[in-house]
């Protein structure tokens, strides 16, 4: 309770100068004087905001439970030492540049630190305001790694009518972490939806978001990291194909959260989710004009929503088509707005209703109509509550009595149609996460029986969990014994190639190269493998080569299956279109590992190339059962082997009769890839 409802607080560095942090913190702290003791500490000892101050913490009659540090970094060590000496148990570190030794002393004393370099904390439930800025009490819990971004979110939340229930700026997370701040919101009664801004992901964040979702509190995540800088350093195709945001999105799916791109999008979505979660993708659109309805319909489809045709609907004050064009009916009688909303909401043909246009502006432009418009707005709120159908409004007026009535009644209102529809699309994605098959993002249905890797031994009883790994393709084949490979053997001379018992055509590979094609370390469809060996050995040098039978099966599809260890989220698994053009095509699906066979099938269904697996243009369907099991087993192997950094099968050829991998790469943790094409002696 130290950072949510302390019995007493002290602001060290309180100031009477409105331009200083100490002024804002003191003013905010004093708003909670009816609930707790508030002490202001100022070295000069003069009054602040007409409230007497003390010069040091030792002058107080008792130790405050929580101290706010708003003094220059050079003064922090002495303040902390004094605070710990008198028994302070918690600190809010507004000051940046606090020395690690000071942080160590706080930890050693068993005290807690929020920050340093944070903007502070606010809790509407307990009248705790120890932060810069003003906060409108409401239902959105905000946890932010950036104080400024968090403050922007809080300001937008106030403007949208949802307000803030709790605000925590974690700063440098020297002690209190994002995960802890999120977990505090699980039991926070005022919080109904959570917005979080992160620049890095520490331990426990995904689990904390999952707990919030289980508590019925949707999480909306804002983060950064769409640049290609990280992918440029990737060591395998798997790493190059997975951006940082791909992994974040996988974490969101695992936790049941939704990622957005801007603070405004976060608040827009939070406003919708605070009113409810759409039951499905079907949206009914009502507008004042055909143009507004058409724009709304186009945006809805672009946002992943469906605009279904309506059957014969009785009671509409306009033609029964979707979008519904009121064509002046609303202006003639404002109650027609509520009537149209009610007909669609009770008709059973849509999951959400969007009203777009002038409603909300009548009372603002013509004051004599305000009371009538407010009454109609209240009717719409009643319809939404009674039917459970989410109603959202795009109003051309940013603020009016009707707009405030709608928001207070649980109907989200946005000032532009694109914000309304985008938020509904995001809310529908969130709702889909809790429904069977919700992890899929479209694509054809792949109806196959479940695989075996659902629980228990992640490696299915194979030696993959303990077999030591030695570098090279042959070693990868041995470790991944649950995967089917073509018949092959090691060769070190042309004589061994000529004596092979294998059947042609042949493939010849340099065992040690990671990306063989780029360095001429692979030759395919050979009928004279001995001559090819002599040429390759002359160019790459002596070493271990692999002679392998070609996979000559017809009707196969080439995929990549890979797993790697992400520095923030741990093991992840990827599947996508494979072969040498995998990075060019970039058709992939990614999840946190390990995954079940069922989740692996959902990943496959998200691929654009999934149609090839179901039988394209008369071709027989591929064995998706076996493919999904390989994906699950690869994911489980990496999760069970901390000594491995990456596993990659590329390409994996899947046909009607099963799966066969024709190349494999394993990278041990902390190792580097021999991918220079230089000579390597066995």
C-alpha positions as CSV (number, residue, x, y, z in Angstrom):
1,X,0.0,0.0,0.0
2,X,3.1,2.3,0.1
3,X,2.6,3.5,-3.4
4,X,-1.2,3.5,-3.5
5,X,-2.5,4.5,-0.1
6,X,0.3,5.6,2.3
7,X,-0.6,6.8,5.8
8,X,1.7,9.8,5.4
9,X,3.8,11.4,2.7
10,X,6.6,14.0,2.6
11,X,7.6,16.0,-0.4
12,X,11.3,16.8,-0.1
13,X,12.1,19.8,-2.4
14,X,8.6,21.4,-2.0
15,X,8.6,24.8,-3.6
16,X,6.4,27.9,-3.8
17,X,7.6,28.5,-7.4
18,X,4.9,27.3,-9.9
19,X,7.6,26.6,-12.5
20,X,9.3,24.0,-10.3
21,X,8.6,20.3,-9.8
22,X,8.4,20.8,-6.1
23,X,5.4,23.1,-6.5
24,X,3.4,20.6,-8.5
25,X,4.2,17.7,-6.2
26,X,3.4,19.7,-3.1
27,X,0.1,20.9,-4.6
28,X,-0.9,17.4,-5.6
29,X,0.1,15.9,-2.3
30,X,-2.0,18.5,-0.4
31,X,-5.2,17.4,-2.2
32,X,-5.0,14.2,-0.1
33,X,-4.7,15.9,3.3
34,X,-8.2,14.7,4.3
35,X,-6.9,11.1,4.0
36,X,-3.3,11.2,5.2
37,X,-0.7,13.4,6.8
38,X,1.2,15.5,4.3
39,X,4.5,17.1,5.1
40,X,6.4,19.6,3.0
41,X,10.2,19.8,3.3
42,X,12.0,22.9,2.0
43,X,15.6,23.8,3.0
44,X,14.7,27.5,3.4
45,X,11.8,26.6,5.8
46,X,9.4,29.1,4.3
47,X,5.7,28.3,3.6
48,X,4.8,26.6,0.4
49,X,1.2,27.1,-0.9
50,X,0.5,28.9,2.4
51,X,1.4,25.6,4.3
52,X,4.3,25.6,6.8
53,X,7.3,23.5,5.9
54,X,10.2,21.9,7.8
55,X,13.9,22.1,6.7
56,X,14.6,18.3,7.0
57,X,12.8,15.0,7.6
58,X,14.4,14.7,11.1
59,X,12.3,17.7,12.2
60,X,9.1,15.8,11.7
61,X,7.4,14.2,14.7
62,X,7.2,10.8,13.0
63,X,8.6,9.1,10.0
64,X,6.5,9.6,6.8
65,X,5.7,6.3,5.1
66,X,6.4,7.6,1.6
67,X,9.0,10.3,0.6
68,X,9.0,12.1,-2.8
69,X,12.5,13.0,-3.9
70,X,12.4,16.3,-5.9
71,X,15.8,17.7,-5.1
72,X,18.9,17.8,-7.3
73,X,20.8,14.5,-7.7
74,X,23.7,15.8,-5.6
75,X,21.4,16.2,-2.5
76,X,19.7,12.9,-2.9
77,X,22.2,10.7,-1.0
78,X,22.0,12.8,2.2
79,X,18.2,12.9,2.0
80,X,17.9,9.2,1.5
81,X,20.3,8.5,4.4
82,X,18.3,10.8,6.6
83,X,15.0,9.2,5.5
84,X,16.2,5.6,6.1
85,X,17.6,6.7,9.5
86,X,14.1,7.9,10.7
87,X,12.4,4.8,9.3
88,X,11.0,5.8,5.8
89,X,9.9,2.7,3.9
90,X,9.2,4.1,0.4
91,X,10.6,6.6,-2.1
92,X,9.2,8.2,-5.3
93,X,12.4,9.1,-7.3
94,X,11.4,12.1,-9.5
95,X,15.1,13.1,-9.7
96,X,17.2,11.6,-12.5
97,X,20.8,10.6,-12.1
98,X,20.4,8.9,-8.6
99,X,23.6,7.0,-7.9
100,X,23.5,3.2,-7.9
101,X,25.0,3.2,-4.5
102,X,22.1,5.2,-3.1
103,X,19.7,2.7,-4.8
104,X,21.6,-0.1,-3.2
105,X,21.3,1.5,0.3
106,X,17.5,1.7,-0.2
107,X,17.3,-1.9,-1.2
108,X,19.6,-3.0,1.7
109,X,17.3,-1.3,4.2
110,X,14.3,-3.2,2.9
111,X,12.7,0.0,1.5
112,X,11.1,0.4,-2.0
113,X,11.8,2.9,-4.7
114,X,9.6,4.0,-7.6
115,X,11.8,5.4,-10.3
116,X,14.2,7.1,-10.4
117,X,13.7,9.5,-13.2
118,X,9.9,9.1,-13.1
119,X,7.0,11.4,-13.3
120,X,5.3,10.1,-10.1
121,X,2.1,8.3,-9.1
122,X,-1.6,9.2,-8.9
123,X,-4.5,7.1,-7.5
124,X,-8.0,8.4,-7.8
125,X,-9.3,5.9,-5.3
126,X,-7.1,7.1,-2.4
127,X,-6.6,10.8,-3.3
128,X,-2.9,10.2,-3.9
129,X,-1.5,12.8,-6.3
130,X,2.3,12.7,-6.3
131,X,3.0,13.6,-9.9
132,X,3.3,16.4,-12.3
133,X,0.1,17.5,-14.1
134,X,-3.6,17.2,-13.6
135,X,-5.6,14.0,-13.7
136,X,-9.3,13.6,-14.3
137,X,-10.5,10.6,-12.2
138,X,-11.9,7.8,-14.2
139,X,-11.5,4.1,-15.1
140,X,-8.3,3.8,-17.1
141,X,-5.2,2.6,-15.2
142,X,-2.0,3.9,-16.8
143,X,1.5,2.3,-16.3
144,X,4.2,4.1,-18.4
145,X,7.9,3.7,-18.8
146,X,7.9,7.3,-20.2
147,X,6.5,9.9,-17.9
148,X,5.7,12.3,-20.8
149,X,3.9,9.6,-22.8
150,X,2.0,8.6,-19.7
151,X,1.0,12.2,-19.1
152,X,-0.2,12.5,-22.8
153,X,-2.3,9.4,-22.3
154,X,-3.8,10.8,-19.1
155,X,-4.7,14.1,-20.9
156,X,-6.3,12.2,-23.8
157,X,-8.2,10.1,-21.4
158,X,-9.6,13.2,-19.7
159,X,-10.7,14.6,-23.0
160,X,-12.3,11.3,-24.0
161,X,-14.4,11.2,-20.9
162,X,-12.9,8.0,-19.4
163,X,-10.3,9.6,-17.1
164,X,-7.6,7.9,-15.1
165,X,-8.1,5.6,-12.1
166,X,-4.4,5.1,-11.3
167,X,-1.2,6.4,-12.9
168,X,2.3,5.0,-12.4
169,X,5.4,6.3,-14.1
170,X,8.0,3.7,-13.4
171,X,11.0,5.6,-14.8
172,X,14.2,3.6,-14.7
173,X,12.7,0.7,-12.8
174,X,15.6,0.5,-10.4
175,X,13.3,-1.3,-7.9
176,X,9.6,-1.3,-8.6
177,X,9.0,-2.8,-12.0
178,X,6.3,-2.5,-14.7
179,X,5.1,-6.0,-13.8
180,X,4.6,-5.0,-10.2
181,X,2.7,-1.9,-11.2
182,X,0.5,-3.9,-13.4
183,X,-0.3,-6.5,-10.8
184,X,-1.3,-3.8,-8.4
185,X,-4.1,-3.0,-10.8
186,X,-5.6,-6.5,-10.7
187,X,-7.4,-5.7,-7.4
188,X,-7.8,-1.9,-8.0
189,X,-11.6,-1.5,-8.0
190,X,-11.7,1.8,-10.0
191,X,-9.7,0.4,-12.8
192,X,-11.7,-1.4,-15.6
193,X,-9.2,-1.1,-18.4
194,X,-5.4,-0.8,-18.4
195,X,-3.1,1.2,-20.8
196,X,0.6,0.5,-20.7
197,X,3.5,2.2,-22.5
198,X,6.8,0.2,-22.6
199,X,10.1,0.6,-24.3
200,X,11.5,-2.6,-22.9
201,X,10.0,-5.8,-21.5
202,X,11.2,-7.1,-18.2
203,X,10.4,-10.4,-16.5
204,X,6.8,-10.9,-15.5
205,X,5.2,-8.4,-17.8
206,X,3.3,-11.0,-20.0
207,X,2.2,-12.9,-16.8
208,X,0.9,-9.7,-15.3
209,X,-1.0,-8.8,-18.4
210,X,-2.5,-12.3,-18.4
211,X,-3.6,-11.8,-14.7
212,X,-5.3,-8.5,-15.6
213,X,-7.2,-10.2,-18.5
214,X,-8.2,-13.0,-16.2
215,X,-9.6,-10.4,-13.8
216,X,-11.7,-8.9,-16.6
217,X,-9.5,-5.9,-17.1
218,X,-8.5,-5.5,-20.8
219,X,-4.9,-4.4,-21.4
220,X,-4.0,-2.0,-24.3
221,X,-0.2,-1.9,-25.0
222,X,1.7,0.9,-26.7
223,X,5.3,0.3,-27.5
224,X,8.1,1.1,-30.0
225,X,10.5,-1.0,-32.0
226,X,9.4,-1.2,-35.6
227,X,12.8,-0.4,-37.0
228,X,14.9,-2.9,-38.9
229,X,18.1,-2.3,-36.8
230,X,17.5,-5.4,-34.8
231,X,16.8,-7.6,-37.8
232,X,20.0,-6.4,-39.5
233,X,22.0,-8.2,-36.8
234,X,20.0,-11.4,-37.1
235,X,22.0,-14.6,-37.5
236,X,19.5,-16.8,-39.2
237,X,16.5,-16.5,-41.5
238,X,14.3,-16.9,-38.5
239,X,15.8,-13.9,-36.8
240,X,15.7,-11.8,-39.9
241,X,12.0,-12.6,-40.5
242,X,10.8,-11.7,-37.0
243,X,10.8,-8.1,-36.1
244,X,10.6,-6.9,-32.5
245,X,7.0,-6.0,-32.9
246,X,6.2,-9.5,-34.3
247,X,7.4,-10.9,-30.9
248,X,5.5,-8.2,-29.0
249,X,2.3,-9.1,-30.8
250,X,2.9,-12.8,-30.0
251,X,3.3,-11.9,-26.4
252,X,0.0,-9.9,-26.6
253,X,-1.8,-12.9,-28.0
254,X,-0.4,-15.1,-25.2
255,X,-1.5,-12.5,-22.6
256,X,-4.8,-11.6,-24.2
257,X,-3.8,-8.0,-24.8
258,X,-3.9,-5.7,-27.9
259,X,-1.1,-3.5,-29.2
260,X,-1.7,-0.1,-30.7
261,X,0.6,2.4,-32.4
262,X,-0.2,5.8,-30.7
263,X,-1.3,7.3,-27.4
264,X,-4.6,8.5,-29.1
265,X,-5.3,4.9,-30.4
266,X,-4.7,3.6,-26.9
267,X,-7.2,5.9,-25.3
268,X,-9.7,5.5,-28.2
269,X,-9.6,1.7,-27.7
270,X,-9.7,2.0,-23.9
271,X,-12.9,4.1,-24.2
272,X,-14.5,1.4,-26.3
273,X,-13.4,-1.5,-24.0
274,X,-14.5,0.4,-20.9
275,X,-18.0,0.2,-22.4
276,X,-17.8,-3.5,-23.5
277,X,-16.3,-5.9,-25.9
278,X,-17.9,-6.5,-29.3
279,X,-19.4,-9.9,-29.7
280,X,-18.2,-10.3,-33.3
281,X,-17.2,-8.4,-36.5
282,X,-20.6,-7.4,-37.8
283,X,-21.2,-3.7,-37.6
284,X,-24.4,-1.8,-38.4
285,X,-23.8,1.8,-39.6
286,X,-26.3,4.7,-39.2
287,X,-25.5,8.1,-40.7
288,X,-27.0,11.4,-41.6
289,X,-25.9,11.2,-45.2
290,X,-24.9,8.6,-47.8
291,X,-21.4,10.0,-48.0
292,X,-20.7,9.6,-44.3
293,X,-22.2,6.1,-44.3
294,X,-20.1,5.1,-47.3
295,X,-16.9,6.4,-45.7
296,X,-17.7,4.6,-42.4
297,X,-18.4,1.4,-44.3
298,X,-15.0,1.5,-46.2
299,X,-13.1,2.3,-43.0
300,X,-14.9,-0.5,-41.2
301,X,-13.9,-3.1,-43.8
302,X,-10.3,-1.8,-43.7
303,X,-10.4,-2.2,-39.9
304,X,-11.3,-5.9,-40.3
305,X,-15.0,-5.5,-39.6
306,X,-17.9,-6.8,-41.7
307,X,-20.8,-4.6,-42.9
308,X,-23.5,-7.2,-43.6
309,X,-26.6,-6.6,-45.7
310,X,-29.7,-6.3,-43.6
311,X,-32.8,-8.4,-44.1
312,X,-36.2,-6.8,-44.0
313,X,-36.1,-4.8,-40.8
314,X,-39.3,-3.3,-39.4
315,X,-39.3,0.1,-37.6
316,X,-36.3,1.7,-39.3
317,X,-37.0,5.4,-40.1
318,X,-35.1,4.8,-43.4
319,X,-34.5,2.1,-46.0
320,X,-33.3,-1.3,-44.6
321,X,-29.8,-1.3,-46.0
322,X,-26.4,-1.2,-44.3
323,X,-25.2,1.6,-44.0
324,X,-28.6,3.1,-42.9
325,X,-28.9,6.6,-44.5
326,X,-31.4,8.7,-42.3
327,X,-31.5,11.3,-45.1
328,X,-32.9,14.0,-42.9
329,X,-35.1,11.8,-40.8
330,X,-32.9,12.6,-37.7
331,X,-33.2,16.3,-38.3
332,X,-37.0,16.1,-38.6
333,X,-37.3,14.1,-35.4
334,X,-34.3,13.6,-33.1
335,X,-35.9,10.5,-31.6
336,X,-35.3,8.7,-35.0
337,X,-31.6,8.5,-34.0
338,X,-32.5,6.4,-31.0
339,X,-35.1,4.5,-32.9
340,X,-32.6,3.5,-35.6
341,X,-30.0,2.4,-33.1
342,X,-32.6,0.3,-31.2
343,X,-33.9,-1.4,-34.3
344,X,-30.3,-2.5,-35.3
345,X,-29.3,-3.4,-31.8
346,X,-32.4,-5.6,-31.2
347,X,-32.4,-7.1,-34.8
348,X,-29.8,-9.7,-34.1
349,X,-27.9,-9.1,-37.4
350,X,-25.1,-6.9,-36.1
351,X,-22.7,-7.1,-33.1
352,X,-22.0,-3.3,-32.9
353,X,-23.8,-0.2,-34.0
354,X,-22.0,2.9,-35.2
355,X,-23.9,6.3,-35.4
356,X,-21.9,8.7,-37.6
357,X,-22.6,12.4,-38.2
358,X,-24.3,15.4,-36.8
359,X,-25.8,14.0,-33.6
360,X,-24.3,15.6,-30.6
361,X,-24.2,19.0,-32.3
362,X,-27.8,19.9,-32.2
363,X,-27.8,21.3,-28.7
364,X,-24.5,23.0,-29.1
365,X,-25.6,24.8,-32.3
366,X,-29.2,25.3,-31.3
367,X,-29.5,25.5,-27.5
368,X,-33.3,25.1,-27.6
369,X,-32.7,21.5,-28.8
370,X,-30.3,20.6,-26.1
371,X,-32.8,19.0,-23.7
372,X,-34.3,16.9,-26.4
373,X,-30.9,15.8,-27.7
374,X,-29.8,14.8,-24.3
375,X,-33.0,12.7,-23.8
376,X,-32.3,10.9,-27.1
377,X,-28.7,10.3,-26.0
378,X,-30.0,8.8,-22.8
379,X,-32.3,6.5,-24.8
380,X,-29.3,5.2,-26.8
381,X,-27.4,4.4,-23.6
382,X,-30.4,2.5,-22.3
383,X,-30.6,0.5,-25.6
384,X,-26.9,-0.4,-25.3
385,X,-27.3,-1.5,-21.7
386,X,-30.4,-3.6,-22.3
387,X,-29.2,-5.3,-25.5
388,X,-25.6,-5.8,-24.6
389,X,-24.8,-4.6,-28.2
390,X,-21.9,-2.1,-28.2
391,X,-23.0,1.3,-29.5
392,X,-20.3,3.8,-30.6
393,X,-20.9,7.3,-31.9
394,X,-18.9,9.6,-34.2
395,X,-20.0,13.1,-33.5
396,X,-19.0,16.2,-35.4
397,X,-19.1,18.1,-32.1
398,X,-16.1,17.4,-29.9
399,X,-18.0,18.3,-26.7
400,X,-21.6,18.9,-25.8
401,X,-24.2,18.0,-23.2
402,X,-25.3,15.1,-25.5
403,X,-21.7,13.9,-25.9
404,X,-21.1,14.0,-22.2
405,X,-24.4,12.1,-21.6
406,X,-23.4,9.4,-24.0
407,X,-20.0,8.9,-22.5
408,X,-21.4,8.9,-18.9
409,X,-23.9,6.2,-20.0
410,X,-21.3,3.9,-21.4
411,X,-21.4,4.9,-25.1
412,X,-18.0,5.8,-26.5
413,X,-17.9,9.0,-28.6
414,X,-15.1,10.1,-30.9
415,X,-14.7,13.2,-33.0
416,X,-13.7,11.5,-36.2
417,X,-15.1,8.4,-37.9
418,X,-11.7,6.9,-38.5
419,X,-11.0,6.9,-34.7
420,X,-14.4,5.4,-34.0
421,X,-14.0,2.6,-36.5
422,X,-10.3,1.9,-35.8
423,X,-11.1,1.5,-32.1
424,X,-14.0,-0.8,-32.9
425,X,-11.7,-2.9,-35.1
426,X,-9.1,-3.1,-32.3
427,X,-11.8,-4.0,-29.8
428,X,-13.0,-6.8,-32.0
429,X,-9.5,-8.2,-32.2
430,X,-9.4,-8.1,-28.5
431,X,-12.7,-9.9,-28.2
432,X,-11.5,-12.6,-30.7
433,X,-8.6,-13.5,-28.4
434,X,-11.0,-15.0,-25.9
435,X,-13.0,-17.1,-28.5
436,X,-12.0,-20.5,-29.8
437,X,-9.5,-20.1,-32.6
438,X,-9.2,-16.4,-31.7
439,X,-5.4,-16.5,-32.2
440,X,-6.0,-16.7,-36.0
441,X,-5.9,-13.5,-38.0
442,X,-7.9,-14.8,-41.0
443,X,-6.9,-17.4,-43.6
444,X,-8.4,-20.6,-44.7
445,X,-9.5,-23.2,-42.2
446,X,-7.2,-26.2,-41.9
447,X,-9.4,-29.0,-40.6
448,X,-7.0,-31.6,-39.2
449,X,-6.9,-33.8,-36.1
450,X,-4.9,-32.6,-33.1
451,X,-1.3,-33.5,-32.9
452,X,0.4,-35.3,-29.9
453,X,2.4,-32.4,-28.4
454,X,-0.2,-30.9,-26.1
455,X,1.3,-31.4,-22.7
456,X,3.8,-33.4,-20.8
457,X,7.4,-34.0,-22.0
458,X,8.1,-31.1,-24.4
459,X,10.4,-33.3,-26.4
460,X,7.9,-36.1,-26.6
461,X,10.3,-38.6,-25.0
462,X,13.0,-38.1,-27.6
463,X,16.6,-37.4,-26.5
464,X,16.4,-33.8,-27.8
465,X,16.2,-32.5,-24.3
466,X,19.6,-33.8,-23.3
467,X,21.7,-34.7,-26.4
468,X,24.9,-32.6,-26.6
469,X,25.0,-30.6,-29.7
470,X,28.0,-30.3,-32.0
471,X,28.0,-27.7,-34.8
472,X,26.9,-28.6,-38.3
473,X,24.1,-30.0,-40.4
474,X,24.7,-33.6,-39.5
475,X,24.7,-32.8,-35.8
476,X,21.4,-30.9,-36.2
477,X,19.9,-33.9,-37.9
478,X,20.9,-36.1,-35.0
479,X,19.5,-33.8,-32.3
480,X,16.3,-33.3,-34.2
481,X,15.6,-37.0,-34.5
482,X,11.9,-36.5,-34.5
483,X,12.1,-34.7,-37.8
484,X,12.2,-36.8,-41.1
485,X,15.3,-36.0,-43.2
486,X,16.4,-37.5,-46.5
487,X,18.9,-40.4,-46.3
488,X,22.5,-38.9,-46.1
489,X,26.0,-39.6,-44.9
490,X,29.2,-37.6,-44.3
491,X,31.9,-37.6,-47.0
492,X,35.4,-36.3,-46.9
493,X,36.7,-37.5,-50.3
494,X,35.6,-38.1,-53.9
495,X,36.2,-41.8,-53.3
496,X,33.7,-41.9,-50.5
497,X,31.2,-40.1,-52.7
498,X,31.7,-42.7,-55.5
499,X,31.1,-45.5,-53.0
500,X,27.8,-44.1,-51.7
501,X,24.9,-46.6,-51.2
502,X,22.4,-43.7,-51.7
503,X,20.1,-43.3,-54.6
504,X,20.3,-40.3,-56.9
505,X,19.6,-37.6,-57.7
506,X,21.9,-36.2,-55.0
507,X,22.4,-33.1,-53.0
508,X,25.9,-32.1,-51.8
509,X,26.4,-29.7,-48.9
510,X,29.2,-28.2,-46.9
511,X,28.3,-29.4,-43.4
512,X,29.6,-26.4,-41.5
513,X,28.0,-23.5,-43.4
514,X,24.8,-21.9,-42.0
515,X,23.5,-20.3,-45.2
516,X,24.9,-22.6,-47.8
517,X,23.4,-21.1,-50.9
518,X,25.1,-17.7,-50.4
519,X,28.6,-19.3,-50.4
520,X,28.2,-22.0,-53.0
521,X,28.1,-24.6,-50.3
522,X,25.2,-26.6,-51.8
523,X,24.7,-28.3,-55.1
524,X,21.3,-30.0,-56.0
525,X,20.0,-32.5,-58.5
526,X,23.4,-34.1,-59.1
527,X,23.9,-37.1,-61.2
528,X,27.7,-37.0,-60.9
529,X,28.3,-36.1,-57.2
530,X,32.0,-37.0,-57.2
531,X,32.8,-34.3,-59.8
532,X,30.7,-31.8,-57.8
533,X,32.6,-32.8,-54.6
534,X,36.0,-32.2,-56.2
535,X,34.9,-28.7,-57.4
536,X,33.3,-27.7,-54.1
537,X,36.3,-29.0,-52.0
538,X,38.7,-27.1,-54.3
539,X,36.8,-23.9,-53.6
540,X,35.8,-24.3,-49.9
541,X,38.7,-26.5,-48.7
542,X,38.8,-29.9,-47.0
543,X,36.2,-30.7,-44.4
544,X,33.1,-32.6,-43.7
545,X,30.6,-32.6,-46.5
546,X,27.1,-34.2,-46.6
547,X,25.9,-36.3,-49.5
548,X,22.1,-36.6,-49.4
549,X,19.3,-38.0,-51.5
550,X,17.1,-35.4,-53.1
551,X,13.4,-35.2,-52.0
552,X,11.8,-35.8,-55.4
553,X,8.2,-36.1,-54.1
554,X,5.5,-34.2,-56.1
555,X,3.0,-31.7,-54.7
556,X,5.2,-30.4,-51.9
557,X,5.1,-27.0,-50.3
558,X,8.3,-25.4,-49.0
559,X,8.2,-23.7,-45.6
560,X,10.6,-22.5,-42.9
561,X,10.1,-23.6,-39.3
562,X,12.4,-21.9,-36.8
563,X,12.7,-21.1,-33.1
564,X,14.9,-18.6,-31.4
565,X,15.5,-17.1,-28.0
566,X,14.3,-13.5,-27.8
567,X,16.2,-11.4,-25.3
568,X,13.0,-10.0,-23.7
569,X,10.4,-12.7,-24.1
570,X,12.4,-15.9,-24.3
571,X,11.7,-18.7,-26.8
572,X,9.6,-17.9,-29.8
573,X,8.7,-20.1,-32.8
574,X,8.1,-19.0,-36.4
575,X,6.6,-20.6,-39.5
576,X,6.4,-19.2,-42.9
577,X,7.0,-19.5,-46.6
578,X,10.4,-21.1,-47.0
579,X,13.3,-21.7,-49.2
580,X,16.0,-19.2,-50.4
581,X,13.4,-16.5,-50.9
582,X,12.0,-16.7,-47.4
583,X,13.1,-13.2,-46.4
584,X,11.9,-11.8,-49.7
585,X,8.4,-13.2,-49.4
586,X,8.2,-12.6,-45.6
587,X,5.0,-14.5,-45.1
588,X,5.3,-15.6,-41.5
589,X,3.4,-16.3,-38.3
590,X,5.1,-16.2,-34.9
591,X,4.2,-17.1,-31.3
592,X,5.9,-17.4,-27.9
593,X,7.2,-20.9,-27.4
594,X,6.4,-23.6,-26.6
595,X,3.2,-24.0,-28.6
596,X,0.7,-26.9,-28.9
597,X,-0.1,-28.5,-32.1
598,X,-3.4,-26.7,-32.1
599,X,-1.7,-23.3,-31.9
600,X,0.7,-24.4,-34.6
601,X,-2.3,-25.1,-36.9
602,X,-3.6,-21.6,-36.1
603,X,-0.2,-20.2,-37.1
604,X,-0.3,-22.0,-40.4
605,X,-3.8,-20.7,-41.1
606,X,-2.6,-17.1,-40.7
607,X,-0.2,-17.5,-43.6
608,X,-1.0,-16.1,-47.0
609,X,0.4,-19.2,-48.4
610,X,-1.9,-21.4,-46.3
611,X,-4.0,-22.1,-49.4
612,X,-1.2,-24.1,-50.8
613,X,-1.4,-26.5,-47.9
614,X,-5.1,-27.1,-48.4
615,X,-4.7,-28.0,-52.0
616,X,-4.2,-25.3,-54.6
617,X,-5.7,-25.7,-58.1
618,X,-6.5,-29.3,-57.7
619,X,-3.3,-30.4,-55.9
620,X,-3.8,-32.8,-53.0
621,X,-3.8,-31.3,-49.5
622,X,-0.6,-31.4,-47.5
623,X,-0.2,-33.4,-44.3
624,X,-0.9,-30.5,-41.9
625,X,-1.1,-32.8,-38.9
626,X,2.5,-33.8,-39.3
627,X,3.6,-30.3,-40.1
628,X,1.9,-28.8,-37.0
629,X,3.5,-31.5,-34.8
630,X,7.0,-30.6,-36.2
631,X,6.3,-26.9,-35.4
632,X,5.3,-27.8,-31.8
633,X,8.2,-30.1,-31.3
634,X,10.7,-27.5,-32.6
635,X,9.2,-25.0,-30.2
636,X,9.4,-27.3,-27.3
637,X,12.9,-28.4,-28.0
638,X,14.2,-24.8,-27.9
639,X,12.2,-24.1,-24.7
640,X,13.7,-27.1,-23.0
641,X,17.3,-26.4,-24.1
642,X,18.7,-23.1,-22.7
643,X,22.0,-24.1,-24.3
644,X,20.5,-23.5,-27.7
645,X,19.9,-20.0,-29.1
646,X,18.2,-20.9,-32.4
647,X,16.9,-23.9,-34.4
648,X,15.9,-23.6,-38.0
649,X,14.6,-26.0,-40.6
650,X,14.6,-24.4,-44.1
651,X,13.2,-25.6,-46.2
652,X,10.7,-28.0,-44.8
653,X,8.9,-29.8,-47.6
654,X,5.4,-30.9,-46.7
655,X,3.3,-33.0,-49.0
656,X,0.3,-35.4,-48.9
657,X,2.6,-38.1,-47.4
658,X,4.2,-36.1,-44.6
659,X,7.0,-33.7,-43.8
660,X,10.7,-33.8,-44.8
661,X,13.3,-31.2,-43.8
662,X,16.1,-30.8,-46.3
663,X,18.3,-28.4,-44.3
664,X,18.7,-27.6,-40.6
665,X,20.6,-25.0,-38.6
666,X,21.2,-25.0,-34.8
667,X,23.0,-22.1,-33.1
668,X,24.2,-22.8,-29.5
669,X,23.7,-20.0,-27.0
670,X,26.6,-17.5,-27.0
671,X,28.0,-19.0,-30.3
672,X,28.6,-17.4,-33.6
673,X,27.7,-18.8,-37.1
674,X,30.4,-20.0,-39.4
675,X,28.9,-18.3,-42.5
676,X,31.9,-16.8,-44.2
677,X,32.4,-19.4,-46.8
678,X,36.0,-19.7,-45.7
679,X,37.9,-23.0,-45.4
680,X,37.2,-25.2,-42.5
681,X,39.3,-28.3,-41.7
682,X,37.5,-31.2,-40.1
